[in-house]
Amino acid sequence: MLEQYVQALPGMLAPALLTMAASVLLGVGEGRDMPVSRHWRLTGLLTGLAAAVVFTALRTMVIITRRSGVNLVVLIACVICDALLIMVALHSKRLVSGWHQHPRRLHAALAIAALAIACTTFFALQDVLMQLTSFVETGDSPFSSAMLLRALGFALGIATAVVAAAIFRTLRTTAVRSAFLLAAVLMLVILLLRHLAQLLSLLMSLMIVVLHGAAFRVLILAANHDMTMVIMQCLVFAIPAVAAIAAGFRLPLSGPNEAVERTHKALRRRAKAAGIWSLVAMIGITVALTAGVAEVNKVPTLSPPESYSLKGDIATIRFDQVSDGHLHRFQYKAKDGTVMRFIIIKKNGGAYGVGLDACETCGDAGYYEKDGKIICKRCDVAMNIATIGFKGGCNPIPFPYQAGHGAITIHTADLDALSSHFQH
């Protein structure tokens, strides 16, 4: 659930914030005039979403096996549109206030915003939508609790981004316009830097561009801190949030009559609420994308090896030591001095899965237990517990053993023969 949440949230933030900023800066009038800008934004958002859905479906069906060619064109368009949209944002007040006299200028600005929203949505949602293919693991029921938790995490990530953008939008009437404009421009600049870094990384991977020295180090720095830039896109709205809170305190409670006084009180409450809730949203997103990502990327540690009886060339592990259905790890020092590990787990039906704490594919990375599953530490593949003890795939490398008389017995010679799997 947490993994789906921290992947969906940053992917949806850029389209949500971009659409929100365009709705504030380029929104015109009320009533009949409002659709003039709304239709452009909605068209851009739906176009990007539809393109992302189709492209993801084609990738899932392996009709498209490489996305670099498509993403190269999209990222170039993103960079161009981001740069143009920054210029549009800086002149937004003049474009909106005089749109009746110069409607073509406003429509051109709205077209740029719509194209920027479409390209950003298409590029950002590809990886978000690909999560849908991992909701149900192979062999699991499509209606399992694990699938429902993954779907819930995905939905919460999308909802958090949309709600945060909606909260920031409330600052449009409570903060000084210049403060909101500054935050929106900074958000667009950060988005431009992200798209530019992603474009250069793609050009380098395609061997179209080769960077050296300082330019390469800057690109690596930007790539390694992409999540930080995602968070910064939200934190810049602290500028209008603080301005709204300050405006709420500065607005006098008194007025020439009771109606004005009630209006002032309502504006103060609304300004403070908009600023405080915006700060709460920023803190929440920052915590989610730092602590959450750290938890998801945390490298699991292997449990310490357990003791067992070793007499001569026979290792003995009692049934009552390994009959709880959990993973048990043991250590053995081979005759050539190699320190080895092997695991035992009781499977359904009373059989035991016995093998090295290593596989042919991932080497001696080892396995760990999580949520009742045995997972390879290196590739994160969950083992089918029923197949542990058999060759193939990422399964633990099996070796001979005997089970009977209340214990599992292993000839150390069989372990000695496999010591090369733990030699680097």
N, C-alpha and C positions, 0 to 999 in steps of 0.2 A: 504493500500500500504506500509506504513512504517513498519507495523508489519511483513509483508512477507519479506521485505528487510532485517530487522535486524535479522531475523531467517535464511534466506538463506545465507547471507554473512558469518557469523562465521562457519556455517556448511560446506561451500565449501572451506574455507580458508586452512584448514589442508591438504586436498588432493591436492589442487593447489600448496601450498608451498612445500609439500613433493615431488611432481612430478618435480617441478622446481629445487629443490636442487639436486635431483638425476640426472637430465639431465645435470647439470653443473659439479658436482663432478665425475660422472661416465660416462660422454659422451666421446666417443673415436673417434678420427680422424674426417675426413671429407669424403664426397662422399660415396664410397662403405663401408667404415668402420662404418659410422654413424649408420646404422640400427642395428648393433650388440647390442648397448645399447637401441636404440629407441624402438625396438620391445619388449624388456622386459618391459619397462615402459608402453607402450601402452597396452600390455596384462594385466598388473596389474590393470591399470586404468579401462579398459573396463570390466574386470572380476568383480571388486568391484562395478562398476556402474550397471551392469546387475544383480548381486546378490541383490543389494539394491532395484532395480525396482521390481524384482520378490517377494522379501520378503515383500515389502510395499504393493504390490497387494494382497498377501495372507492375510496380516493383515487387509486390507480394506474389503476383502470378508469374514472376520472372520473365515477363514480356520485355521489361526494361531491366538490364543487369548492371548498367553503369549510369549513374546520375550526374557525373561530372560535367558532361557536355551541356545538359539543361541548366544545371546550377551556375555554370560559368556565365551564361547569357543573363540569368536572373540576377546574379550578384552584380554584374555590370550595370543592369537597369536599376538595382537598389541603390548603388553608389551615386549614380547620376540623379535619380529622383530625390535622394536624401539631400544632396547639395542644393538642388533647385528648391526643395521644400523649405530649407533653412532661409533662403532668400525670400520666399513667399511669406513665411512666418514673420520676418522682420518688417514686411510691408503690409501685413494683414489688416491693420487698422484702416489704412487708406483704401485698400481693396474692398473692404466690407462697407465702410461708410459711404463710398461713392459708387456702389455697384449698379445703381439705377442709371447713372450717367455713362458708366463703362462696363456693361455686363460681360463683354467678351473677356476683359481682363480677369474678372472674377471666375468665369467659367474655365479659363486657362489655368488659373491657380487651383481650382477644384479638380480639374483633370490631372494635374500633377500630383495632388494629394491622393486622389483615387488610385492612380498608378503606383504610387509609393506604398499605399496600403495593400494593394493587390500583390505586389512583388514581395513585400515583407511577410505578408500572411502566407503566401505560397512557400517561401523558403523556410520560415520558422516552424510551420506546422507539419512539415514532412516527417521529422523525427518524432514529433508528438503523436501523430497518427500511426506511426509504425509501432507504437506501444500496444495498439489494439491487437496486433498479431501475437503478442506474448501473454495475453490475459489467461489463456488456457494452455497449460503445459501438456506435452505429449503423454497420453495415457490417463490424464485427469478428466473428470467429468466437467462438462461446460457449465454446470450449475453448482460448482463447489464453492465453499466459503472463501477459499483463496482467490478464486476468480472474482467473486463479488467484492472482496477487499481491494483487489487491483483496480477494478472498475471504479470503486468509490474514491480511491486515491487519485485516479485520473480525472474524475469529475470535479473533485475538490480543488485540484490544481488549476483547472480551467476556470472554475468559479472564483477562486481567489484573485486571479489576474483581472477578471471582468469587474468584480466588486471593487478592487483597489482603484481601477481606472474610473469607475463611477464615483467613488469617494473623492478622488482628486478633482473630478469635474465640478463638484460642489464649490470649489474654490473660485470658480469663474465670477461669481457675484459677490463674494465676501472679501477677496483679496484685491489689492491694487493691480490693475491690468498689467502694468509694467513688470510686476513681480511674477505673475503667471506667465507672461510672454518670455521672460528670462529663463524660467524653468523649462518651458516648452522648447526653446531654442537649444538649451543645454542638453535636453533629452535627445533632440534630433542630432546634435553633434556627436554624442556618445553612440547613437545608432549608426551614424555614418562611419565612425571609427571601427565599430564592430564589423560592419559589412565590408569595409576596406580591408581589414585584417583577414577576414574569411576569404575575400577575393584573392588577395596576395598568396595566402596559403594554398588555395586551389591552383593558382597559376604556377606555383612552385612544384606542386605535386604532379602537374601535367608537363613539367619541364619547359614551360613557355617563358617563365621569368626565373632568374637565378639571383638571389640576394646574398650579399656577403657583408661581413663586418658589422658595423653599427646598425645598418638597416635590418639585417637578419636578426640581430639581438632584440631590436625593438619589436619585430614581428612575433618572435617567440614570447616576449613579455606580454604582448597583447593577447596572444592565443592562450597563454597560461592564466590570464586574469579576465577571461571573458565573463565568468560568473560575477566577478567584482563589478564589471561594467554594466551587467544586467541590474545589479542592485543599485548602482549609481543612477540608472535611469529613473528609479523610483525616488531615491533620496533627494534629487534636485528639486522635487516638489515640496521639500521642506521650506524653500524660500517663500512661496505664496502661502504656505500653511502658517508660518510664523507671522507673515504680514497680515493674514486674516485674524489671527489671535490678537495681534497688536491693535488692529483696527477695531476689534470688538471692545477692547478696553478703552480706546480713545473716544469712541462715539459717546456723546453726552446722553444721559438719561432724561434730562429736562428738555422741554420744548414749548412752543407757544401755546399749545393746547394738548388735551389728553390724547387725541388721535395721533399726534406727532410723537408724543412720549411712548405710546404703545408701539409705534413703528420702530422707534429707536431701540426699545427693549428687544423686540423681535429680531432686529438686525444684529444686535450684540450677541444674542443667544445663537443665531445662525452662524455668525462669523466664528465664534469660539468653537462651536460644535464641528464646523467644517475643518478648522485648523487642527483641533485635537484628534478627530477621527482620521484625518490624513496622516498625522504623525503616528498614530496607532497602526495604521496600515503599513507604513514604511518600516516600523519596528518589526511587525509581524513577518513581512516578506524577508527582511534582512535575517531574522532568526531562522526562518524556514529554509532559506537558501544557503545558510552557513552551517548551522548545526545539523540540518537535515541532510545536506550533501555530504558533510563529514561522516555522519552515521552510515549513509549508504555506501560510501567509499572506504569505510573502515576495513582494514585487512584483518580477517579473522585469525586468531591464534590457535594453534593445535593444542589439544588437551595433553597434559603430561602423561608419559607412559606409566602403565600400571605394573605392579610386581607379579611375578609368576614363578613357578618352580622350574629350575633348570638343573637336572642331574645327568651328568655325563653328556650324551648326545641327544637327550630327550627333553623337550620343553613341554610342561604340563600346565594347562589352564583349566580350572574347575568350571563345571557348568554353572554353578550358583554364582560365579563371578561375572558371567557374561550373559545371563538368561533374562535380563531386564528389557531387551529389545533396543538398547542404546549402543552407540559406537564405543568400542573399547580398543585402546591403542597400547601396543607393547613394543619394547625395544630389545634388540639383540645385537651383540658384537660378533661379527663373523670371524672366522679363523684368519682371514687376511687383514683384520683390524678395522674393517668397515663397520660403522654403526648403522644398523638397519632398523626399520620399523615395520610392524605388521598389525593388521586390524582384525577384529572379530565382532560380528553382530548376529544376534539371533533373528532369524527370519520367520515369517508366518509358516505355520505347520510344524514348527519345532526344529527345522534345519538351521544350520549355521553358515553364515557367509564369512569365509576366511581368505585373506589375501594380503599382499604387501601394501604398505601405505604409500603406494606409487602406482603409476600406470605407464603403458607404452607411449601414450600421447604426451602427457604433461610431466613426465619424470617423477621425481620424489617430492613434489609440492605437498602432497598429502591430502587428506580428506577431513572434513569437520561436519558436525551434526547441527542442523538448524531447522526448527519447526518440524521435527520428525523426519527430515530428509538428510541424506548423506550427500555432501556437495564437494566437488573438487575445488581446492583452494585456488588453483591457477586459472581455470577456465569457467568456474561458477556453474558447471553442469551438475544437475541433480541426478544422482544415481537411482536406477530402479533397484531397490533393495533386493528384489527377487533374483536379480542377475549377478549380485556380488558373489564371487567364487567361480565365475565363468569368464573366459577370455573375451576380448573385444572391446572396442571403443575406449571410453575413459574408465572402464571398470578396473578395480584393483587387480594387480597381477596375481593370479591364483597359484597355489603350490600345494603339494600333497599333505594330508593330515588324516588323523583317525579320530572319530568321535565314539565314545563308549565308556561304560563303567564310570559315569559321572564326570568325565573330563575330556578335553580335547588334547591330543598329544601330537607333537610335531617333531620330526627328526631334524636336528640342526643342520645336517648335511644338505637337506633340501633348501634351507635358508642360505647356507654358504654358497650354493650354486647360483643364487640370484643376487649376490652382493653388488654386482656391477651396476644395478639400477640405482644405487645410492652413492656411486662414485662420480665425482665431477671432473 
